[in-house]
Amino acid sequence: MPFLRRGLRGLSTATLSLFAFSVSLQAQSDFFSRKLAAGERAGRSFFPAEGCQTADLDSHLRSPMPATPHLLNCGTSPADIPNSPPCARESARASGCNSASDSATQSALESFGKKGQSIFGARAGVLEILAAGNACTTWFRDRAPDPARLFRTLSFTVDRKAIDYVMERRGSGSSGVFVNPYVATVVQDGGEFQNVALNAGGAFFRTSATLVRLSKEGGPLQFHGARTLRVGPYMGNTLQAQITTLLHELGHVAGLLPLDTNDVNGQSAANTSEVLRHCQPEIESTARHRWLSASR
């Protein structure tokens, strides 16, 4: 899903970071963007480091830090070390594997603190949906005979170095184009045992982000308060938004959704709409059920 390496943690730090970014915009030489090819699998090479530079602002803003060693990103290192796949491929159908998978994943996510708890809760919600006979599960079965098993093989990374603010690009008119921080990313059509990278500053974990305005004519970047972050119709940092995000990424893993990396034409939003077309009733009922259970 649908995407400065430093967040705006304080005004002085933000000013320095944005000044550095402004300089890099003018030089057009310090941008990094990750390019994934549809159908490429883990273990195969992607675009080489010398192909990473781009002057495309939208590509830069939507490009996460690499989540796994095989995702080449101009030689940068991973934001976090991914947790190990929860079940060995040859034993994925063995008795007790599901329970062991959930336990291993929970243990791995504990290192992420509250963010890990959020991931695990959303993961449990997705598994609750995929374990039942419903329209959402039927949709995933078009490409994955056992979508719950496929989802259980996924691991998760929290990307703490990605863009965590909204950039508004303004032309000569009064309206602007808003580019949100990416929410999550995974290898397109990658199949089992992929890593889902979740932006620590994106809508999976946050309800809003600082709005920064960039004029077409150039000049200094300007702060303009905050802007709400959403996943489809859902406010960021809600269980509905988080479950939708993970189902969206599973859609990429299974090859049900087209590639939307470096999205500048609304493909990521269109993919989320497709997920909701098949899964929205289950997303909302599962989130409601889990919220009621937790509040008792």
KOLTITI-750336 format. One record per residue (C-alpha): chain; x, y, z; residue number from 1. Coordinates in nm, 2 decimals. Example, Ala and Ser with C-alpha at 12.3 -4.5 7.8 and 13.67 -1.06 7.14 Angstrom:
<marzas>
marza cadena=A x=1.23 y=-0.45 z=0.78 num=1
marza cadena=A x=1.37 y=-0.11 z=0.71 num=2
</marzas>
This chain:
<marzas>
marza cadena=A x=0.00 y=0.00 z=0.00 num=1
marza cadena=A x=0.04 y=0.18 z=-0.09 num=2
marza cadena=A x=0.51 y=0.61 z=0.05 num=3
marza cadena=A x=1.42 y=1.27 z=0.47 num=4
marza cadena=A x=1.47 y=0.96 z=0.65 num=5
marza cadena=A x=1.40 y=1.16 z=0.97 num=6
marza cadena=A x=1.07 y=1.24 z=1.12 num=7
marza cadena=A x=0.97 y=1.58 z=1.25 num=8
marza cadena=A x=1.04 y=1.52 z=1.61 num=9
marza cadena=A x=1.08 y=1.88 z=1.72 num=10
marza cadena=A x=1.09 y=2.21 z=1.55 num=11
marza cadena=A x=1.46 y=2.26 z=1.55 num=12
marza cadena=A x=1.53 y=1.90 z=1.43 num=13
marza cadena=A x=1.25 y=1.94 z=1.17 num=14
marza cadena=A x=1.39 y=2.27 z=1.04 num=15
marza cadena=A x=1.73 y=2.11 z=0.99 num=16
marza cadena=A x=1.59 y=1.80 z=0.83 num=17
marza cadena=A x=1.37 y=2.00 z=0.59 num=18
marza cadena=A x=1.65 y=2.24 z=0.51 num=19
marza cadena=A x=1.86 y=1.94 z=0.41 num=20
marza cadena=A x=1.57 y=1.80 z=0.20 num=21
marza cadena=A x=1.52 y=2.14 z=0.03 num=22
marza cadena=A x=1.89 y=2.14 z=-0.07 num=23
marza cadena=A x=1.86 y=1.79 z=-0.20 num=24
marza cadena=A x=1.55 y=1.89 z=-0.41 num=25
marza cadena=A x=1.75 y=2.17 z=-0.58 num=26
marza cadena=A x=2.05 y=1.94 z=-0.64 num=27
marza cadena=A x=1.82 y=1.66 z=-0.76 num=28
marza cadena=A x=2.09 y=1.41 z=-0.67 num=29
marza cadena=A x=2.02 y=1.27 z=-0.32 num=30
marza cadena=A x=1.68 y=1.10 z=-0.37 num=31
marza cadena=A x=1.64 y=0.73 z=-0.30 num=32
marza cadena=A x=1.35 y=0.53 z=-0.44 num=33
marza cadena=A x=1.29 y=0.16 z=-0.43 num=34
marza cadena=A x=1.16 y=0.01 z=-0.75 num=35
marza cadena=A x=0.99 y=-0.33 z=-0.75 num=36
marza cadena=A x=0.90 y=-0.52 z=-1.06 num=37
marza cadena=A x=0.57 y=-0.70 z=-1.07 num=38
marza cadena=A x=0.62 y=-1.08 z=-1.04 num=39
marza cadena=A x=0.97 y=-1.05 z=-0.90 num=40
marza cadena=A x=1.03 y=-1.30 z=-0.62 num=41
marza cadena=A x=1.23 y=-1.29 z=-0.30 num=42
marza cadena=A x=1.59 y=-1.40 z=-0.37 num=43
marza cadena=A x=1.60 y=-1.24 z=-0.72 num=44
marza cadena=A x=1.78 y=-0.91 z=-0.78 num=45
marza cadena=A x=1.58 y=-0.59 z=-0.82 num=46
marza cadena=A x=1.71 y=-0.26 z=-0.97 num=47
marza cadena=A x=2.08 y=-0.20 z=-0.90 num=48
marza cadena=A x=2.20 y=0.08 z=-0.68 num=49
marza cadena=A x=2.30 y=0.30 z=-0.96 num=50
marza cadena=A x=1.94 y=0.31 z=-1.08 num=51
marza cadena=A x=1.81 y=0.44 z=-0.75 num=52
marza cadena=A x=1.85 y=0.81 z=-0.80 num=53
marza cadena=A x=1.55 y=1.01 z=-0.92 num=54
marza cadena=A x=1.43 y=1.36 z=-0.92 num=55
marza cadena=A x=1.07 y=1.25 z=-0.88 num=56
marza cadena=A x=0.94 y=1.39 z=-0.55 num=57
marza cadena=A x=0.64 y=1.16 z=-0.53 num=58
marza cadena=A x=0.86 y=0.85 z=-0.58 num=59
marza cadena=A x=1.10 y=0.97 z=-0.31 num=60
marza cadena=A x=0.82 y=1.04 z=-0.06 num=61
marza cadena=A x=0.65 y=0.70 z=-0.12 num=62
marza cadena=A x=0.97 y=0.50 z=-0.11 num=63
marza cadena=A x=1.03 y=0.31 z=0.22 num=64
marza cadena=A x=1.36 y=0.20 z=0.37 num=65
marza cadena=A x=1.43 y=-0.16 z=0.26 num=66
marza cadena=A x=1.27 y=-0.43 z=0.48 num=67
marza cadena=A x=1.47 y=-0.73 z=0.38 num=68
marza cadena=A x=1.83 y=-0.77 z=0.25 num=69
marza cadena=A x=1.72 y=-0.85 z=-0.10 num=70
marza cadena=A x=1.53 y=-0.52 z=-0.15 num=71
marza cadena=A x=1.81 y=-0.31 z=-0.29 num=72
marza cadena=A x=1.78 y=0.06 z=-0.20 num=73
marza cadena=A x=2.10 y=0.24 z=-0.29 num=74
marza cadena=A x=2.31 y=0.04 z=-0.05 num=75
marza cadena=A x=2.12 y=0.14 z=0.26 num=76
marza cadena=A x=2.07 y=-0.11 z=0.54 num=77
marza cadena=A x=1.73 y=-0.24 z=0.68 num=78
marza cadena=A x=1.54 y=-0.02 z=0.93 num=79
marza cadena=A x=1.49 y=-0.33 z=1.15 num=80
marza cadena=A x=1.58 y=-0.69 z=1.13 num=81
marza cadena=A x=1.27 y=-0.90 z=1.02 num=82
marza cadena=A x=1.15 y=-1.17 z=1.25 num=83
marza cadena=A x=1.20 y=-1.53 z=1.13 num=84
marza cadena=A x=0.92 y=-1.70 z=0.93 num=85
marza cadena=A x=0.69 y=-1.86 z=1.18 num=86
marza cadena=A x=0.66 y=-2.20 z=1.02 num=87
marza cadena=A x=0.90 y=-2.39 z=0.81 num=88
marza cadena=A x=0.77 y=-2.44 z=0.45 num=89
marza cadena=A x=0.78 y=-2.82 z=0.48 num=90
marza cadena=A x=0.58 y=-2.83 z=0.80 num=91
marza cadena=A x=0.33 y=-2.55 z=0.73 num=92
marza cadena=A x=0.04 y=-2.80 z=0.73 num=93
marza cadena=A x=0.16 y=-3.00 z=1.03 num=94
marza cadena=A x=-0.06 y=-3.02 z=1.34 num=95
marza cadena=A x=0.01 y=-2.74 z=1.59 num=96
marza cadena=A x=0.18 y=-2.52 z=1.33 num=97
marza cadena=A x=-0.08 y=-2.25 z=1.35 num=98
marza cadena=A x=-0.05 y=-2.22 z=1.72 num=99
marza cadena=A x=0.33 y=-2.22 z=1.71 num=100
marza cadena=A x=0.32 y=-1.97 z=1.43 num=101
marza cadena=A x=0.11 y=-1.73 z=1.63 num=102
marza cadena=A x=0.32 y=-1.77 z=1.94 num=103
marza cadena=A x=0.65 y=-1.72 z=1.75 num=104
marza cadena=A x=0.51 y=-1.41 z=1.57 num=105
marza cadena=A x=0.39 y=-1.26 z=1.90 num=106
marza cadena=A x=0.73 y=-1.31 z=2.06 num=107
marza cadena=A x=0.90 y=-1.15 z=1.76 num=108
marza cadena=A x=0.67 y=-0.85 z=1.76 num=109
marza cadena=A x=0.73 y=-0.79 z=2.13 num=110
marza cadena=A x=1.05 y=-0.61 z=2.04 num=111
marza cadena=A x=0.85 y=-0.34 z=1.87 num=112
marza cadena=A x=0.66 y=-0.25 z=2.19 num=113
marza cadena=A x=0.32 y=-0.10 z=2.15 num=114
marza cadena=A x=0.36 y=-0.10 z=1.77 num=115
marza cadena=A x=0.42 y=-0.47 z=1.79 num=116
marza cadena=A x=0.10 y=-0.51 z=1.99 num=117
marza cadena=A x=-0.09 y=-0.32 z=1.72 num=118
marza cadena=A x=0.05 y=-0.54 z=1.45 num=119
marza cadena=A x=-0.03 y=-0.86 z=1.63 num=120
marza cadena=A x=-0.39 y=-0.74 z=1.70 num=121
marza cadena=A x=-0.45 y=-0.66 z=1.34 num=122
marza cadena=A x=-0.29 y=-0.99 z=1.23 num=123
marza cadena=A x=-0.53 y=-1.18 z=1.46 num=124
marza cadena=A x=-0.82 y=-0.99 z=1.31 num=125
marza cadena=A x=-0.71 y=-1.08 z=0.96 num=126
marza cadena=A x=-0.68 y=-1.45 z=1.06 num=127
marza cadena=A x=-1.02 y=-1.44 z=1.21 num=128
marza cadena=A x=-1.16 y=-1.32 z=0.87 num=129
marza cadena=A x=-0.97 y=-1.57 z=0.66 num=130
marza cadena=A x=-1.06 y=-1.86 z=0.89 num=131
marza cadena=A x=-1.43 y=-1.81 z=0.81 num=132
marza cadena=A x=-1.63 y=-1.88 z=0.49 num=133
marza cadena=A x=-1.71 y=-1.53 z=0.36 num=134
marza cadena=A x=-1.68 y=-1.32 z=0.05 num=135
marza cadena=A x=-1.34 y=-1.19 z=0.15 num=136
marza cadena=A x=-1.19 y=-1.53 z=0.19 num=137
marza cadena=A x=-1.35 y=-1.64 z=-0.14 num=138
marza cadena=A x=-1.18 y=-1.35 z=-0.32 num=139
marza cadena=A x=-0.84 y=-1.44 z=-0.19 num=140
marza cadena=A x=-0.89 y=-1.81 z=-0.28 num=141
marza cadena=A x=-0.89 y=-1.70 z=-0.65 num=142
marza cadena=A x=-0.51 y=-1.69 z=-0.62 num=143
marza cadena=A x=-0.43 y=-1.85 z=-0.28 num=144
marza cadena=A x=-0.61 y=-2.18 z=-0.20 num=145
marza cadena=A x=-0.54 y=-2.14 z=0.17 num=146
marza cadena=A x=-0.51 y=-1.76 z=0.23 num=147
marza cadena=A x=-0.49 y=-1.80 z=0.61 num=148
marza cadena=A x=-0.18 y=-2.03 z=0.57 num=149
marza cadena=A x=-0.02 y=-1.79 z=0.33 num=150
marza cadena=A x=-0.08 y=-1.49 z=0.56 num=151
marza cadena=A x=0.07 y=-1.68 z=0.86 num=152
marza cadena=A x=0.40 y=-1.71 z=0.67 num=153
marza cadena=A x=0.44 y=-1.34 z=0.65 num=154
marza cadena=A x=0.68 y=-1.15 z=0.89 num=155
marza cadena=A x=0.67 y=-0.78 z=0.98 num=156
marza cadena=A x=0.91 y=-0.49 z=1.01 num=157
marza cadena=A x=0.86 y=-0.14 z=1.15 num=158
marza cadena=A x=1.03 y=0.11 z=0.93 num=159
marza cadena=A x=1.13 y=0.40 z=1.16 num=160
marza cadena=A x=1.33 y=0.60 z=0.91 num=161
marza cadena=A x=1.07 y=0.66 z=0.64 num=162
marza cadena=A x=0.89 y=0.98 z=0.56 num=163
marza cadena=A x=0.64 y=1.06 z=0.84 num=164
marza cadena=A x=0.48 y=1.38 z=0.72 num=165
marza cadena=A x=0.24 y=1.49 z=0.44 num=166
marza cadena=A x=0.39 y=1.69 z=0.16 num=167
marza cadena=A x=0.17 y=1.94 z=-0.03 num=168
marza cadena=A x=0.28 y=2.05 z=-0.37 num=169
marza cadena=A x=0.13 y=2.37 z=-0.48 num=170
marza cadena=A x=0.12 y=2.52 z=-0.82 num=171
marza cadena=A x=0.01 y=2.87 z=-0.93 num=172
marza cadena=A x=-0.35 y=2.79 z=-0.83 num=173
marza cadena=A x=-0.50 y=2.76 z=-0.48 num=174
marza cadena=A x=-0.53 y=2.38 z=-0.48 num=175
marza cadena=A x=-0.25 y=2.15 z=-0.40 num=176
marza cadena=A x=-0.16 y=1.78 z=-0.44 num=177
marza cadena=A x=-0.11 y=1.59 z=-0.11 num=178
marza cadena=A x=0.14 y=1.31 z=-0.09 num=179
marza cadena=A x=0.10 y=1.10 z=0.23 num=180
marza cadena=A x=0.37 y=0.89 z=0.40 num=181
marza cadena=A x=0.35 y=0.53 z=0.28 num=182
marza cadena=A x=0.16 y=0.29 z=0.50 num=183
marza cadena=A x=0.30 y=-0.05 z=0.42 num=184
marza cadena=A x=0.48 y=-0.23 z=0.15 num=185
marza cadena=A x=0.57 y=-0.59 z=0.04 num=186
marza cadena=A x=0.71 y=-0.77 z=-0.26 num=187
marza cadena=A x=0.46 y=-0.78 z=-0.54 num=188
marza cadena=A x=0.33 y=-1.13 z=-0.61 num=189
marza cadena=A x=0.60 y=-1.26 z=-0.38 num=190
marza cadena=A x=0.42 y=-1.57 z=-0.24 num=191
marza cadena=A x=0.51 y=-1.72 z=0.09 num=192
marza cadena=A x=0.75 y=-1.59 z=0.35 num=193
marza cadena=A x=0.76 y=-1.23 z=0.26 num=194
marza cadena=A x=0.82 y=-0.94 z=0.49 num=195
marza cadena=A x=0.56 y=-0.66 z=0.53 num=196
marza cadena=A x=0.73 y=-0.33 z=0.61 num=197
marza cadena=A x=0.50 y=-0.09 z=0.81 num=198
marza cadena=A x=0.59 y=0.28 z=0.82 num=199
marza cadena=A x=0.62 y=0.40 z=1.19 num=200
marza cadena=A x=0.50 y=0.74 z=1.07 num=201
marza cadena=A x=0.22 y=0.62 z=0.85 num=202
marza cadena=A x=-0.16 y=0.56 z=0.89 num=203
marza cadena=A x=-0.11 y=0.21 z=1.04 num=204
marza cadena=A x=0.02 y=0.37 z=1.36 num=205
marza cadena=A x=-0.08 y=0.74 z=1.35 num=206
marza cadena=A x=-0.40 y=0.94 z=1.31 num=207
marza cadena=A x=-0.24 y=1.25 z=1.17 num=208
marza cadena=A x=0.09 y=1.39 z=1.04 num=209
marza cadena=A x=0.25 y=1.73 z=1.00 num=210
marza cadena=A x=0.17 y=1.90 z=0.68 num=211
marza cadena=A x=0.46 y=2.06 z=0.49 num=212
marza cadena=A x=0.40 y=2.28 z=0.19 num=213
marza cadena=A x=0.63 y=2.30 z=-0.11 num=214
marza cadena=A x=0.57 y=2.58 z=-0.36 num=215
marza cadena=A x=0.62 y=2.50 z=-0.73 num=216
marza cadena=A x=0.83 y=2.82 z=-0.76 num=217
marza cadena=A x=1.06 y=2.69 z=-0.49 num=218
marza cadena=A x=1.16 y=2.87 z=-0.17 num=219
marza cadena=A x=1.15 y=2.74 z=0.19 num=220
marza cadena=A x=0.93 y=2.46 z=0.30 num=221
marza cadena=A x=0.64 y=2.58 z=0.52 num=222
marza cadena=A x=0.46 y=2.41 z=0.81 num=223
marza cadena=A x=0.09 y=2.41 z=0.80 num=224
marza cadena=A x=-0.04 y=2.23 z=1.10 num=225
marza cadena=A x=-0.15 y=1.87 z=1.08 num=226
marza cadena=A x=-0.34 y=1.66 z=0.83 num=227
marza cadena=A x=-0.55 y=1.35 z=0.91 num=228
marza cadena=A x=-0.42 y=1.01 z=0.79 num=229
marza cadena=A x=-0.66 y=0.75 z=0.66 num=230
marza cadena=A x=-0.67 y=0.41 z=0.51 num=231
marza cadena=A x=-0.97 y=0.42 z=0.28 num=232
marza cadena=A x=-1.26 y=0.55 z=0.49 num=233
marza cadena=A x=-1.10 y=0.46 z=0.82 num=234
marza cadena=A x=-0.90 y=0.70 z=1.05 num=235
marza cadena=A x=-0.54 y=0.60 z=1.09 num=236
marza cadena=A x=-0.43 y=0.40 z=1.39 num=237
marza cadena=A x=-0.77 y=0.22 z=1.42 num=238
marza cadena=A x=-0.82 y=-0.15 z=1.40 num=239
marza cadena=A x=-1.03 y=-0.11 z=1.08 num=240
marza cadena=A x=-0.74 y=0.07 z=0.91 num=241
marza cadena=A x=-0.49 y=-0.18 z=1.03 num=242
marza cadena=A x=-0.68 y=-0.48 z=0.92 num=243
marza cadena=A x=-0.75 y=-0.32 z=0.58 num=244
marza cadena=A x=-0.38 y=-0.25 z=0.55 num=245
marza cadena=A x=-0.27 y=-0.61 z=0.61 num=246
marza cadena=A x=-0.54 y=-0.74 z=0.37 num=247
marza cadena=A x=-0.42 y=-0.49 z=0.11 num=248
marza cadena=A x=-0.06 y=-0.62 z=0.15 num=249
marza cadena=A x=-0.18 y=-0.98 z=0.14 num=250
marza cadena=A x=-0.35 y=-0.89 z=-0.19 num=251
marza cadena=A x=-0.01 y=-0.79 z=-0.33 num=252
marza cadena=A x=0.16 y=-1.10 z=-0.20 num=253
marza cadena=A x=-0.10 y=-1.32 z=-0.37 num=254
marza cadena=A x=-0.10 y=-1.12 z=-0.69 num=255
marza cadena=A x=-0.46 y=-1.01 z=-0.66 num=256
marza cadena=A x=-0.38 y=-0.64 z=-0.67 num=257
marza cadena=A x=-0.16 y=-0.46 z=-0.92 num=258
marza cadena=A x=0.17 y=-0.30 z=-0.82 num=259
marza cadena=A x=0.13 y=0.04 z=-0.66 num=260
marza cadena=A x=0.48 y=0.12 z=-0.54 num=261
marza cadena=A x=0.57 y=0.49 z=-0.59 num=262
marza cadena=A x=0.21 y=0.55 z=-0.66 num=263
marza cadena=A x=0.13 y=0.89 z=-0.82 num=264
marza cadena=A x=-0.19 y=0.80 z=-1.01 num=265
marza cadena=A x=-0.42 y=0.68 z=-0.73 num=266
marza cadena=A x=-0.35 y=0.31 z=-0.78 num=267
marza cadena=A x=-0.29 y=0.24 z=-0.41 num=268
marza cadena=A x=-0.63 y=0.40 z=-0.33 num=269
marza cadena=A x=-0.79 y=0.20 z=-0.60 num=270
marza cadena=A x=-0.64 y=-0.12 z=-0.46 num=271
marza cadena=A x=-0.77 y=-0.03 z=-0.11 num=272
marza cadena=A x=-1.12 y=0.02 z=-0.27 num=273
marza cadena=A x=-1.09 y=-0.33 z=-0.42 num=274
marza cadena=A x=-1.01 y=-0.48 z=-0.09 num=275
marza cadena=A x=-1.30 y=-0.31 z=0.07 num=276
marza cadena=A x=-1.54 y=-0.42 z=-0.21 num=277
marza cadena=A x=-1.48 y=-0.78 z=-0.11 num=278
marza cadena=A x=-1.39 y=-0.75 z=0.26 num=279
marza cadena=A x=-1.55 y=-0.44 z=0.42 num=280
marza cadena=A x=-1.83 y=-0.61 z=0.61 num=281
marza cadena=A x=-1.59 y=-0.86 z=0.75 num=282
marza cadena=A x=-1.34 y=-0.59 z=0.84 num=283
marza cadena=A x=-1.60 y=-0.39 z=1.03 num=284
marza cadena=A x=-1.76 y=-0.68 z=1.21 num=285
marza cadena=A x=-1.43 y=-0.82 z=1.31 num=286
marza cadena=A x=-1.30 y=-0.49 z=1.44 num=287
marza cadena=A x=-1.62 y=-0.44 z=1.63 num=288
marza cadena=A x=-1.61 y=-0.79 z=1.78 num=289
marza cadena=A x=-1.25 y=-0.75 z=1.89 num=290
marza cadena=A x=-1.31 y=-0.41 z=2.04 num=291
marza cadena=A x=-1.60 y=-0.53 z=2.24 num=292
marza cadena=A x=-1.41 y=-0.83 z=2.36 num=293
marza cadena=A x=-1.12 y=-0.61 z=2.47 num=294
marza cadena=A x=-1.34 y=-0.36 z=2.65 num=295
marza cadena=A x=-1.51 y=-0.63 z=2.88 num=296
</marzas>
